[in-house]
């Protein structure tokens, strides 16, 4: 289990809740630190960390007394999910992110989805190789589990990464498919098996739309899932959701 951090950075895809997350979490490192600590108390020993000042401050408050590994995201930028500006994404100072993440216990670093989904394989190769120089496992994040996986299978970087984070949930929410029924699920499973990487599932709760118990029961059926990242917005959610996931 990996603690997701999208609520902590008030990602825009949460809609009206983004404003609440901004006030309660994004500008309040104390509240975020409490949630990280509560998640850790409930068996979560890793966090998906991005280069965000408040988030880094929150993590450092907790990690002094708790062993929490970092699954780092490299090259995170504020991008419109509906109309992504890939050129802006590619111009981020990703070397700064790698240098920052390398300060912590960071066994895995993942290239942000808006760089991955730009399909600039020359740039992605450069980032992956720099990650490996730090002694970390390298991976990719995508927002498009169908389209990007197909492109990666024929790409020159296929052998340069070990981990692959993809959005999957029962509703098909924020996935590149109009429906996500039996055929679509089987098609995705076949693609993921072909790419042969360690798979990290994100958005399993469909950005809070799906009830946790239903989402986690669906997760159990995904035989290609090696890890899952789950974002929570309160100490109560951390305790409830992670206990539930452990018991399913």
N, C-alpha and C positions, 0 to 999 in steps of 0.2 A: 504494500500500500504506500502510495506517495501522496503527500499533501499538496493539492493543487493551490495555485495562488491567484487565480483570476478574480475572485471576489476582493482580494486584498489590493489589487490594482484597478478595481472598478472598471473592468472591461465593458466596452460600449454595448456588446451583444446581450447584456443583462437587461437592457431597456430601462424602464423607470427605476429599477433597483440599483442601477449604476450610480445614481445620485446619492442614494442611501449608503451604498458601499463606500462612496467617496468620503462622505461625512463621518461614517462610523469606523472605517478601516483604512482607506488609502492615505488619509492625513493623520492617522492615529496609530502610531507604532505600538503603543501600549496595549491597545485592544487586540491588534494582530498577534503580538507576542503571547498574549493569554491563550489565543486560539491554537497557536503552534504548540504551546506547552500542553494544552489539553489533548490535542491530537497525539502528541508523543506519549502521554500517559495512557492512551488507548491503543498503543501498539504501532503507531506510525513513526518510522525511523528514517524517513526521507522526505525532502521537500523539493518541489520544482521551483527553483530560485531564478529570478531574472534580475537584471541590473536596474533596480528601482530603489532610490535612496531610503524611502520609508520601509520598504520590505527588507532591505539589507539590515537596517537598524533593528527591526523587529526580530529577525533571525539571530543577530548577534546577541540580543538580550537573553535569548533562550539557550543558545548553543554553548554558552559558557558552562552551564550546569547539566546539559543533556547532549547525548550523542545523536545527532541528526545529520545524516548524509545529505549532500546536495546533488540533485539531478538538475544541472544547469541549462538554461536556455541562452544561446548565443545569438546576438543580433536582433533582440526584441525592439520593435518600434511601435509607435501609435499609428496604426493604419486602419482605414475604413474597411471593414469586412465585406461590405456590399460592393464597393468599387475600389479594390486595393491598388495602391500606387507602388508597383514593384520596384521602380527605379529609386524611389525614396527608401524602400526597405533595403535595397542593396548598398546604399550609401552610408548605412549605419557604421559606427566605429566598433566593429565586432572584435577587433583585437583587444580593445579596452575591456570588453566583457570577459574574454578568455582570461586575461590577466587578473581581473577581479575574482572570478569564480575559482581560479587556481589557488587562491589564498585559503580556501576552505577544503573540507573533506569532500571532494567532488569526483567521484569515480566515473560519472557519465556527463558529457556535454552534448546538447542537441542544437542543431541549427534551426533557427526560428522558421515557422511555416511560410512567412512571406518571402523569405530568401529561397527556401526549398521550392516553393511553387512558382518562382520566377523562371525556373529551369535554366538558369545561368550556370551550367555545370562546371565551367572553368572556375568561377568564383566559389561555388560550393566545394569543389575539390580543394581549393586553397584553404578554406576554413576547416574542413575535415582534417587535413594534414596538420594544420596548426594545433588543433585540439589534441591530436595524437602525440604531438611533440611534448605536450604537458603531462603525458602519461595517463590520460583519461581515455575511456572508450568514447567513440564518436557516434553520433546518431543524427537523424533528421526528424523534423515535425512537418506534417502536412495538414492542410485544411481540406484536401481533396483525396480521400482514400482510394477512389477508383482511378481518376485521371492521372494523378501523380504516380501511383504505384505502377501503372502501365508504362509510363514514361521512364521510370527508374529501372524497370526490367531491361530496357534497351539502352540504358545510359552508360557512359564511361566511368561513373562513380559507384557502380553497384557493389564493388568489392571494398569500398573505402569506409563503409559504416557498418555498425553492428546492431544499433538500436533504431527503432522506427516508431514514432508516436502518431497515432491516427485517431480521429473522432469516430466513435461508434456508440450508438444507443438504439434502443428498441424502436424509437419513433423515426429514426433517420434524420433527426434534427441537426442542422449545420453539417450535413454530409452532402456530397455531390451526387445525389440521387433523388428523383421525384417521389419514389416510394421505396420502402425498405421491408419488403415481404420475403417469403421463403426463397424465391429465385434470386433476388438481389443479395440476400444474405449469403447464399451459396456462392454466387459469383465473387463477392468480396472475399469470402473465406479462401476460395481457390487462388485469387490474386495474392493474398497475404502469404499463403503457403509457398507460392512460387518465389516470392522475394526472399524468404528464408532468413528473417532477422528476428531478434528479440522484440516483441511487440508490446508497446505501452499504450493502453487505451485511455483516451481522455473524452470528456463530455458525455460520460456514461449516464449522467443525470439529466442530459439534454438541457444544460444551463438552468437547472432547477425546475424544469417543467415536469419531469418524471418523478413519481414517488420513489424514494430510495429502495424500498423492499422490492418493488417491481423491477427497478433498474438492476439491482444486484442479482436477482434471480435470472435476468437475461444475461448478465455478465458471466454467470456460471456456465452458460451454454456455449460460450465463445472459446473453443478449444485452442485457438491461436493466441489468446491473451496471456502474456507472461506477467505483466504488471498493470496496475491501474492508478491513475491520478484522479483524486477527488477533491474538489474545492468546497469549503464550508465557510459560513459567514458568521458563526457564533460558537461559543464554547459548548452550548447545548447541542448544536448540530454536529460538532466534532465528536462529542461523546456518543450521541445517538447513532450517527451514521457509521462510524468506524466499529462500534460494538456490533451493529447489525451486520455489517459486511463480514466480520470475523465469524459470526454465528451461522451464516447462510451456507 
